């Protein structure tokens, strides 16, 4: 339930979200073994996890996943690749929600 100021007190993780998180973690483990941690498929899975964590307001976990996806995409793609911009944008929004304005470049 939302507070008077519109914030949410804690994570709101339903059974379906938890199943998705578990499946994505299993998929990520397999991809990392087969293809490596910075393979594009691994990074897409990391982004999917970050999105679920963000949507369920588990911002500390979302922060870690967005950061991981951003760093990996920077190393994997050229600096002007759309994936790098997209991951930077998502990571920045998460940092703003965490009130880490200096880290978000604001």
Buried (B, 14 or more C-beta within 10 A) or exposed (E): EEEEEEEEEEEEBEEEBEEBBEEBEEBBEEBBEEEEEBBBBBBBBBBBBBBBBBEBBBBEBBBBBBBBBBBBBBEBBEEEEEBBEBBBEBBBBBBBBBEBEEBBEE
